[in-house]
């Protein structure tokens, strides 16, 4: 029997669909994403979408959390996906991971936004642990200026900004290509 959720806030629909796509795509690539890596993929995809001028993907604000910037209300979006039987959570030694049960609906996204989600999922899934990606984010000078739960401006993480991440030349090239 399918559990109904009542009214799901439309402001979170894009985030839920982006999370579902990333989980599904990672599953296809046989990547295991714990919650930290999943949320960092969304964060970096938003930064790259801003950088490329293709429109924000989830359109939700990013807030400071213990492990770095996360989409505001990500727990509600993930819980909705679980209640709607679109994903299954699995408790692992390195945290929670998720498995997609169905092909995600990506009709809200442009092909450029989907490509960004795919590329960032591959890049982070193949090359970074949760600790590595969180450590990189905390090197940004804006990190110390905002309080826990406060919005993190995406522009502070754009390549070339005064508060940009301390990326190596190779990382910058792979991020912007």
Secondary structure, DSSP 8 states (H G I E B T S, - for coil): ---------HHHHHHHHHHHHHHHHHHHTT---BHHHHHHHHHHHHHHHHHHTS--SS---EEEETTEEEETTHHHHHHHHHHTTSEEEEEETTEEEEEE-S----TTS-HHHHHHHHHHHHHHHHH--HHHHHHHHHTSGGGGGS-TTSB--GGGGSTTSTT-----HHHHHHHH-
